[in-house]
Each structure stands twice: as structure tokens, then as C-alpha cells.
Amino acid sequence: MKEPWRVGLWGCGGMGNDLAEALLATDEARLVTVYDVLPDRAASIASKYGAQVAEHAEALLSYPQLDGVIIALPSYLHAVAAVQAAEAGVHIFLEKPMALSVADCHKIIAAARAHNVKLMVGHVLRYVEPYRTILRHQAEGRLGRIFAASIWRLRGSGFSSGAEWRSSISKSGGYIAEVGAHELDMLRCLMGQPQTVCALSQKVLPRPHEWEDHIALQIRFAQGGTGLYEGGFGSFARHYGFRLFFDRSTLTSDAALDPKALRAYDANGQPFSLEADFSPEDPVQAELRGWLAAMREETPVLIPGEEGMATVAVIEAARRSLREGQVVLYEIGA
């Protein structure tokens, strides 16, 4: 039997708790040490999961025989923390978005390479049904060639920041980074390399945060396809769905996270079902199992830093388009 991996947790908020719970549910790892700038929060997580509290980040990363660290910090702290973990030689699971700029993503990737550290970015939507099965069927050529996609995720009117940093675009990246990173990553998975991005947004409702009430992106992809993304906190009702257009099928859903809401139609307009292929595996456990397997060198890292950076580049291009008021080129740079 393989010895459980010894994992630390850096950031003990809601996401940190969810990741810690999923990690232990894999039965492949132990949570041995935790750190948070709020000592009471760290103590609560440590008590809940049988870990030790580190007094500071350096103590967390120097814990004896530590194999990996889960970083679940506010987005604007990701780059500094990930580079520090890489320099300590600790494998990294980094929550999305990877960072708030492509430049910071480059720094993280360079540090991970220099210190031979496995880096995985937590784009969990790839493991969520029905997306998980759609991606697999697409890769197997069962749906045809995709030429257009539309995903919308409009949240209700109740915004609870939970922390000062989240309501600030400079610290959280705003709606498209904190929420839309999921769907923008999915559009990339489906459509391939982006080419140009055009974005429009509005902030009109009198609410005490900077996040967009409505934001829309039009993305042209290098293979000729087009993608549409719509999001924001300005809706007084929640709407989350998608339409995916392949040359041999069309997939639609008005409740994207409910696998039973998926509707699939073949080239003759006849419905067919993908339900038999849906996985019962918990998505967060699945992504963490993938990270642990990569640490054991059983499989490649499934969502490496380059993938996280490519999604950040879409977000960065959207911000640039909003500032300049025009279509901009998608760029990752060196």
C-alpha cells in the first residue's frame, strides 16, 4: 500500500476547507499542516482535519517531509505564494485563477521548472458533469468538429464579498476572474487557441463592490470558431447554461451544472443521450487525485501552469479590450 502524501494547506477560508475535505476523501493523502493569516481560522481547520498550525508561511513550507501544498489564497496573492512554494521544492496545487496577470503566471511556471516542482491549477469545471463527458466525447470525435459555443453564467442580485479583497477588481480580478475563469477555461478546452477578444461591460447598480453587473466577451479562435461568454452580478435571477454547435451535433443546457438538463441532438435533429457515460466521481476529489498521481509520476499533470496561464491570458485580453474599447489580440508572450 502506498504511503499517504503529506500535504499542507495555505489559506483556510471556504475554498481551503472544501479542498482539504476533498483531499482527505481521496484516502491518498494526509493534511499535516495549515497556515492562514487569521490564526483562529487556521486553528479551526487544523482541529477539524487533525493537522498542525504553522506560525507563518516559511514554517508551513519547511514542515518535515512535506510533499505538496494546496494554495487557496486570495487571487492577488497566488503568484508570490506559488513562487515561494516552488523555491521550497514543494509540489503545488494552485486554485484558479492561476494569477491576475500573464507575467505573474510566467514567474510561477519558471519557478516550478527551476525547482522540479509539479504544478497543477484547479480548473475544476473540467471534472464537472456534463462538461467532463462532453470533453471526452469531443476528444474521441463522437460529436464532430465544434465551430461555435456560447456559455452564460449570470448570478443573482445577492453579492456577499466574504472579504474585502474579493470586492476589489485589482485584488480579485472581478467577475471574469473569480467566476468567469471557469467558463473561459471551458471555452478554451472546447474551441482551442483564442485569437482575438472583444469585451463590453456595465456597472450600473448601486452595490458596494466593483464587480461587473454585466460583462460579455466575443472570442475568435485560431481554428476559425467563435465563442460567446456572458456573465455578471446584475441579474435578479440566476441563469447558467450553454449551447455548443458541432458539425454533427448540437448540445444545449439551461442548467449547466445539472447533467440531467443536457439536451443533445444529432445531425438529423434527433435527440440522443450522454447520461450513461456520466461519472459519479466528486469533481474536486477527481482533480486532487490527478494532482496526487502526477506527484507520484503515474500520469502527467492534467492542468499544468501553461493551461492556467492560457486562461489568464483571455481574462487579461478582456480587461485590455474594456480599457481600449476595441478588439484586441490574445497574447501570452514569452
C-alpha positions as CSV (number, residue, x, y, z in Angstrom):
1,M,0.0,0.0,0.0
2,K,1.3,3.4,-0.9
3,E,2.2,5.8,1.9
4,P,-0.2,8.8,2.0
5,W,1.2,12.0,0.7
6,R,1.9,14.7,3.3
7,V,0.1,17.9,2.2
8,G,-0.1,21.4,3.6
9,L,-2.9,23.9,3.2
10,W,-2.1,27.6,2.7
11,G,-5.3,29.6,3.1
12,C,-8.1,28.3,5.4
13,G,-11.2,30.1,4.0
14,G,-14.2,28.4,2.4
15,M,-12.3,27.1,-0.6
16,G,-9.4,25.9,1.5
17,N,-11.9,23.9,3.7
18,D,-13.5,22.4,0.6
19,L,-10.2,21.3,-0.8
20,A,-9.0,19.9,2.5
21,E,-12.2,17.9,2.8
22,A,-11.9,16.5,-0.7
23,L,-8.2,15.7,-0.2
24,L,-8.8,13.5,2.8
25,A,-11.8,11.9,1.0
26,T,-9.3,10.5,-1.7
27,D,-7.7,8.4,1.1
28,E,-4.4,9.1,-0.7
29,A,-3.1,12.0,1.4
30,R,-2.9,13.4,4.9
31,L,-3.3,17.1,5.8
32,V,-0.4,17.6,8.1
33,T,0.0,21.4,8.4
34,V,-2.1,24.5,7.7
35,Y,-1.4,28.3,7.7
36,D,-3.7,31.3,7.5
37,V,-3.1,35.0,8.4
38,L,-6.2,34.5,10.7
39,P,-4.9,32.2,13.4
40,D,-8.4,31.3,14.6
41,R,-9.4,30.1,11.1
42,A,-6.2,28.1,10.8
43,A,-6.8,26.5,14.2
44,S,-10.4,25.6,13.3
45,I,-9.2,23.8,10.1
46,A,-6.3,22.1,11.9
47,S,-8.6,20.8,14.6
48,K,-11.2,19.6,12.1
49,Y,-8.7,17.6,10.0
50,G,-6.0,16.6,12.5
51,A,-3.3,18.9,11.2
52,Q,-0.8,21.2,12.9
53,V,-0.9,25.0,12.7
54,A,2.1,26.7,11.1
55,E,3.0,30.1,12.6
56,H,4.0,31.5,9.2
57,A,4.4,30.6,5.6
58,E,8.0,29.6,6.0
59,A,7.1,27.1,8.7
60,L,4.3,25.7,6.5
61,L,6.7,25.0,3.6
62,S,9.5,23.7,5.8
63,Y,7.3,21.2,7.6
64,P,9.3,17.9,7.8
65,Q,8.9,15.7,4.7
66,L,6.1,17.9,3.2
67,D,5.2,16.6,-0.3
68,G,2.8,19.2,-1.5
69,V,0.8,22.3,-0.7
70,I,-2.6,23.4,-1.7
71,I,-2.7,27.2,-2.2
72,A,-6.2,28.6,-1.6
73,L,-5.4,32.2,-1.1
74,P,-7.0,35.4,-2.5
75,S,-6.1,35.6,-6.1
76,Y,-3.7,38.6,-5.9
77,L,-1.5,36.5,-3.5
78,H,-1.3,33.5,-5.8
79,A,1.9,34.4,-7.6
80,V,4.0,35.3,-4.6
81,A,2.9,32.2,-2.7
82,A,3.3,29.8,-5.6
83,V,6.9,31.0,-6.3
84,Q,7.7,30.7,-2.6
85,A,6.4,27.1,-2.5
86,A,8.3,26.2,-5.7
87,E,11.5,27.6,-4.3
88,A,11.0,25.4,-1.2
89,G,10.7,22.4,-3.5
90,V,7.1,21.6,-2.6
91,H,4.6,20.4,-5.3
92,I,1.8,22.8,-5.8
93,F,-2.0,22.6,-6.3
94,L,-3.0,26.2,-7.1
95,E,-6.6,27.3,-7.1
96,K,-7.9,29.2,-10.1
97,P,-7.4,31.8,-11.4
98,M,-3.7,30.9,-11.5
99,A,-2.8,34.6,-11.1
100,L,-4.1,38.0,-12.1
101,S,-1.6,38.6,-15.0
102,V,0.2,36.6,-17.6
103,A,3.5,38.0,-16.3
104,D,2.9,36.5,-12.9
105,C,1.9,33.2,-14.5
106,H,5.3,33.1,-16.3
107,K,7.1,33.7,-12.9
108,I,5.2,30.8,-11.3
109,I,5.9,28.4,-14.2
110,A,9.6,29.4,-14.3
111,A,10.0,28.8,-10.6
112,A,8.3,25.4,-10.8
113,R,10.5,24.3,-13.7
114,A,13.7,25.6,-12.0
115,H,13.0,23.6,-8.8
116,N,11.5,20.5,-10.5
117,V,8.1,21.0,-8.9
118,K,4.8,19.6,-10.1
119,L,2.3,22.5,-10.6
120,M,-1.4,21.9,-11.2
121,V,-4.1,24.6,-11.5
122,G,-7.5,24.0,-10.0
123,H,-9.8,24.4,-13.0
124,V,-12.4,22.0,-11.6
125,L,-15.1,22.6,-14.2
126,R,-13.2,20.1,-16.4
127,Y,-14.2,17.4,-13.9
128,V,-17.9,18.5,-13.5
129,E,-20.6,16.7,-15.4
130,P,-21.8,17.1,-18.1
131,Y,-18.7,19.1,-19.1
132,R,-16.4,16.2,-18.3
133,T,-18.2,13.8,-20.6
134,I,-18.7,16.4,-23.4
135,L,-14.9,17.0,-23.5
136,R,-14.2,13.3,-23.6
137,H,-16.7,12.7,-26.4
138,Q,-15.3,15.6,-28.3
139,A,-11.8,14.3,-28.0
140,E,-13.0,10.9,-29.3
141,G,-14.5,12.6,-32.3
142,R,-18.1,11.5,-31.4
143,L,-19.7,14.9,-31.6
144,G,-18.0,16.3,-34.8
145,R,-16.0,19.5,-35.2
146,I,-17.0,22.3,-33.0
147,F,-17.5,25.7,-34.7
148,A,-19.3,27.8,-32.1
149,A,-20.0,27.9,-28.4
150,S,-22.0,30.1,-26.1
151,I,-21.8,29.9,-22.2
152,W,-23.6,32.3,-19.9
153,R,-23.4,32.5,-16.1
154,L,-25.5,35.3,-14.6
155,R,-25.6,35.4,-10.8
156,G,-28.4,36.6,-8.6
157,S,-28.5,40.1,-7.0
158,G,-27.2,39.0,-3.6
159,F,-23.4,39.7,-3.5
160,S,-21.7,38.6,-0.4
161,S,-18.0,39.5,-0.7
162,G,-16.9,37.5,2.4
163,A,-13.7,39.5,2.4
164,E,-12.6,43.0,1.3
165,W,-10.3,41.7,-1.3
166,R,-13.0,39.9,-3.3
167,S,-15.0,43.0,-4.0
168,S,-11.9,44.8,-5.5
169,I,-11.2,44.2,-9.1
170,S,-7.5,44.9,-8.6
171,K,-7.3,42.1,-6.0
172,S,-9.8,39.5,-7.3
173,G,-9.8,40.2,-11.0
174,G,-13.5,40.9,-10.9
175,Y,-16.3,38.7,-12.1
176,I,-14.5,37.2,-15.1
177,A,-11.5,36.1,-12.9
178,E,-13.3,34.9,-9.8
179,V,-16.3,33.3,-11.6
180,G,-15.8,33.5,-15.3
181,A,-12.4,31.8,-15.2
182,H,-14.3,28.6,-15.1
183,E,-16.3,29.2,-18.3
184,L,-13.4,30.9,-20.1
185,D,-11.3,27.8,-19.4
186,M,-14.0,25.6,-20.7
187,L,-14.4,27.6,-23.9
188,R,-10.6,27.2,-24.5
189,C,-10.9,23.4,-23.8
190,L,-13.7,23.2,-26.4
191,M,-12.5,25.7,-29.0
192,G,-8.7,25.7,-28.9
193,Q,-6.3,28.6,-29.1
194,P,-8.0,32.1,-28.9
195,Q,-7.1,34.6,-31.5
196,T,-8.9,37.9,-30.7
197,V,-11.1,39.1,-27.8
198,C,-13.7,41.8,-27.7
199,A,-15.3,42.7,-24.3
200,L,-18.1,45.0,-23.1
201,S,-19.2,45.6,-19.6
202,Q,-21.5,47.7,-17.4
203,K,-21.6,48.6,-13.7
204,V,-24.8,50.5,-13.1
205,L,-26.5,49.1,-9.9
206,P,-25.7,50.8,-6.6
207,R,-23.9,48.0,-4.8
208,P,-20.8,48.2,-2.6
209,H,-18.4,46.3,-4.8
210,E,-16.6,46.8,-8.1
211,W,-17.7,43.7,-9.9
212,E,-19.4,44.0,-13.2
213,D,-23.2,43.9,-13.3
214,H,-22.9,42.6,-16.9
215,I,-19.9,41.6,-19.0
216,A,-19.9,40.0,-22.4
217,L,-17.0,38.6,-24.4
218,Q,-16.7,37.6,-28.0
219,I,-13.7,35.4,-28.8
220,R,-12.5,34.3,-32.2
221,F,-10.4,31.2,-32.2
222,A,-7.4,30.3,-34.3
223,Q,-9.2,27.4,-36.0
224,G,-12.0,29.8,-37.1
225,G,-14.6,29.1,-34.4
226,T,-16.4,31.7,-32.3
227,G,-17.2,31.7,-28.6
228,L,-19.5,33.9,-26.6
229,Y,-19.4,34.4,-22.8
230,E,-21.9,36.4,-20.8
231,G,-21.7,36.9,-17.0
232,G,-22.2,39.4,-14.2
233,F,-24.0,40.1,-10.9
234,G,-26.6,42.3,-12.4
235,S,-29.3,39.7,-12.9
236,F,-32.2,39.4,-10.4
237,A,-32.4,35.7,-11.3
238,R,-29.7,33.1,-11.8
239,H,-29.0,31.7,-15.2
240,Y,-26.3,29.3,-16.1
241,G,-26.3,27.4,-19.4
242,F,-24.6,26.7,-22.7
243,R,-25.1,26.0,-26.4
244,L,-22.4,24.0,-28.2
245,F,-22.5,23.7,-32.0
246,F,-20.7,20.9,-33.7
247,D,-20.9,19.9,-37.4
248,R,-22.5,16.6,-36.4
249,S,-24.4,17.5,-33.2
250,T,-25.8,20.3,-31.0
251,L,-25.7,20.3,-27.2
252,T,-27.7,22.7,-25.1
253,S,-28.5,23.2,-21.4
254,D,-30.3,25.8,-19.4
255,A,-28.9,24.4,-16.1
256,A,-25.2,23.7,-16.9
257,L,-24.3,22.0,-13.6
258,D,-27.3,19.6,-13.8
259,P,-26.3,16.7,-16.0
260,K,-29.9,15.7,-16.5
261,A,-30.6,19.1,-18.1
262,L,-28.3,18.4,-21.0
263,R,-30.1,18.1,-24.4
264,A,-28.2,16.5,-27.3
265,Y,-29.3,16.4,-30.9
266,D,-27.7,14.6,-33.9
267,A,-27.3,15.9,-37.5
268,N,-30.9,14.9,-38.2
269,G,-32.3,16.8,-35.2
270,Q,-32.9,13.6,-33.3
271,P,-32.2,13.6,-29.6
272,F,-29.6,11.3,-28.1
273,S,-28.3,10.8,-24.5
274,L,-24.8,11.0,-23.0
275,E,-26.1,10.2,-19.5
276,A,-24.8,6.6,-19.4
277,D,-21.2,8.0,-19.6
278,F,-21.5,10.5,-16.7
279,S,-19.1,9.9,-13.9
280,P,-20.3,9.7,-10.3
281,E,-16.9,10.9,-9.1
282,D,-16.8,14.0,-7.0
283,P,-15.1,16.7,-9.2
284,V,-12.9,18.2,-6.5
285,Q,-11.7,14.8,-5.4
286,A,-11.1,13.9,-9.1
287,E,-8.8,16.9,-9.7
288,L,-6.9,16.3,-6.4
289,R,-6.4,12.6,-7.3
290,G,-5.0,13.8,-10.6
291,W,-2.5,16.1,-8.8
292,L,-1.5,13.3,-6.4
293,A,-1.0,10.9,-9.3
294,A,1.2,13.4,-11.1
295,M,3.3,13.8,-7.9
296,R,3.8,10.1,-8.0
297,E,4.7,10.4,-11.6
298,E,2.0,8.0,-12.6
299,T,0.4,10.5,-15.0
300,P,1.3,13.9,-16.5
301,V,0.0,17.0,-14.7
302,L,-3.5,17.2,-16.1
303,I,-3.9,21.0,-15.8
304,P,-0.3,22.4,-15.8
305,G,0.7,26.0,-15.4
306,E,0.7,26.6,-19.1
307,E,-3.1,25.8,-19.2
308,G,-3.8,28.1,-16.2
309,M,-1.8,30.9,-17.9
310,A,-3.7,30.5,-21.2
311,T,-7.0,31.2,-19.4
312,V,-5.5,34.1,-17.5
313,A,-4.5,35.5,-20.9
314,V,-8.1,35.5,-22.0
315,I,-9.0,37.5,-18.9
316,E,-6.1,39.9,-19.4
317,A,-7.2,40.4,-23.1
318,A,-10.7,41.1,-22.0
319,R,-9.5,43.7,-19.5
320,R,-7.4,45.3,-22.2
321,S,-10.4,45.3,-24.6
322,L,-12.5,47.1,-22.0
323,R,-9.9,49.7,-21.5
324,E,-9.2,50.3,-25.1
325,G,-12.7,49.9,-26.4
326,Q,-11.8,47.7,-29.3
327,V,-11.0,44.1,-30.3
328,V,-7.6,43.0,-29.0
329,L,-5.2,40.2,-29.9
330,Y,-4.9,37.3,-27.5
331,E,-1.3,37.2,-26.3
332,I,0.7,35.0,-23.9
333,G,4.2,36.3,-24.7
334,A,7.5,35.0,-23.5
